Amino acid sequence: MSDLVLLNPGPACTSPGVREAMLRGDLCHREPEFADLMGRLRTSLARCLGVAGTHETVLITGSGTAAMETAVIGSVRAGRKLLVVDNGVYGARLLSMAEAHGVETVVVEGPWTRPVDPGAIADLLRSDGRIDAVACVHHETTTGLLNPIAEIGAIVRDHEAVFLVDAISSTGIESPDLAEVHADIVCGTANKGLHGVPGVSFLLLSTAKGTGRVAAAPRRSVYLDPAAQLRSQQAGDIPFTPAVQTCYALDEAIAQYEGAGGYEARLRLYRERAAVVRAGFARLDLPVLIEEPYRANSVTALGLPAGITYRALHDELKQRGYVIYAGQGRLSETHFRIATMGEIPMPRLVELEGALEESIRHLTKARGE
Ligand SMILES: Cc1ncc(COP(=O)(O)O)c(C=O)c1O
C-alpha cells in the first residue's frame, strides 16, 4: 500500500524522514528531554505559522477535534455567548461543542458554497453585548470553501470579544498568513498542511486577548482545559501522557517545512498543485462546487459524473493508486472530494487526470453506455 497516494484531507501522506522520526526512541514525558522537545515545538509552531511574539502555543494530545473543543471551552466567560459561523460540517461541529458544554450560542448560518458575510457578524457584535467570542472555520473542508477570516478578525478586534479560528485544514497552506489575521484562539493540527502524523493538535493563543480569556473562562473540562494546559506547558510540564512519537514526527515535519522555505514556499506548492489538478478536472468536465475566488488550495469538491456512485469511483481509483474522499453530509450522494495535502510527488498529481479519465470510462462502459 506504500505507493498509494492519499487524496483525503488528512491523515495525509508523510515523508520518510517524518516516519523515521517516530523511531527516535522511548521517552518519559517527565524527563528533561521531553520538556526540551515540547518547548521546541511550542516555539517552532508559533514561528513557522507567523505568530512568534504574538501568540503562545498549547499542545494538545488528540486529533484536531480535541483542539476545537478545548478552544470552544476556553473562549467564553460565564454568562456570555459564543457566536458561531455555520456554513459547513465543521462550523456545525463548533456549535454542537458549545451546546454540549452548556455555552449559549448565537448562530450566523450561511449556504455551504458562499463565504460568510462579515457584516452580519459586525451587526450582531454591535447589538448583543453578551457575545464574548466569535468562532469561524477558515477552510471548510466540507466543501473546500474559504471564509474571510482577515475581515472578520478586523471587526472582532474592536470589541471585547475574542476571535476563535478553526484553521485545522488551512495552517501553513492557505492565505491569508495568520500574521495578518487578528485571531486570538487558533486551532491547528500536526497532520494536514504541516505534514506530521495525526495524534497531536494545538492552539495558538494571542497574548493580547487569548491567554487572558482562557484564564477567565470557567473550567468546563478536566482533560481539555486550555488554562491548565497553558500554565503547565509554560512551566515545561504537561499534565497528562502526551503522544511522544507524534511529537517527534511533528518536530521533524516542522524542520522540513522550514528547511524547504516555510510558509511562502508551501503556499506556492499548494497553489501549483491546485492548478495542476483543477486543469485536469476542467478537461474532464468535472464541475467544481465552489466558485474560483472562494476556493481553498488543498481541497476540491467535485460533482460525481452522471450515473457513477462515489463507492464505484473510489474503488476504481484505488486500483490505480489513489484514495479519494466522499462528499460530506448533504453532499455525500452528489459529490466527492480530492485533497492535495501532504507529501505527494507532483508527477502523481499530473497522472491523476489520466487515472480519473480511465476510471470514469471504465465505469461508464460497465453501465453499457
Ligand atoms: C476544518 C476542520 N476542523 C476540524 C477537523 C477535525 O479534525 P480531526 O479529524 O483531526 O479531529 C477537520 C478535519 O478534517 C477539519 O477539516
The ligand as a Tripos MOL2 file, in Angstrom:
@<TRIPOS>MOLECULE
LIG
   16    16     1     0     0
SMALL
NO_CHARGES

@<TRIPOS>ATOM
      1 C1        -11.7060   22.4240    9.3710 C.3       1 LIG1
      2 C2        -11.5660   21.1880   10.2070 C.ar      1 LIG1
      3 N1        -11.7860   21.2850   11.5230 N.ar      1 LIG1
      4 C3        -11.6780   20.2210   12.3210 C.ar      1 LIG1
      5 C4        -11.3480   18.9810   11.8320 C.ar      1 LIG1
      6 C5        -11.2910   17.8110   12.7530 C.3       1 LIG1
      7 O1        -10.0270   17.2740   12.8080 O.3       1 LIG1
      8 P1         -9.7950   15.7540   13.2470 P.3       1 LIG1
      9 O2        -10.4690   14.8920   12.2360 O.co2     1 LIG1
     10 O3         -8.2970   15.6610   13.2370 O.co2     1 LIG1
     11 O4        -10.3690   15.5800   14.6080 O.co2     1 LIG1
     12 C6        -11.1220   18.8290   10.4610 C.ar      1 LIG1
     13 C7        -10.7790   17.5190    9.8860 C.2       1 LIG1
     14 O5        -10.7890   17.3100    8.7010 O.2       1 LIG1
     15 C8        -11.2270   19.9720    9.6410 C.ar      1 LIG1
     16 O6        -11.0090   19.8730    8.3290 O.3       1 LIG1
@<TRIPOS>BOND
     1     1     2 1
     2     2     3 ar
     3     2    15 ar
     4     3     4 ar
     5     4     5 ar
     6     5     6 1
     7     5    12 ar
     8     6     7 1
     9     7     8 1
    10     8     9 2
    11     8    10 1
    12     8    11 1
    13    12    13 1
    14    12    15 ar
    15    13    14 2
    16    15    16 1
@<TRIPOS>SUBSTRUCTURE
     1 LIG1         1 GROUP 0 **** ****
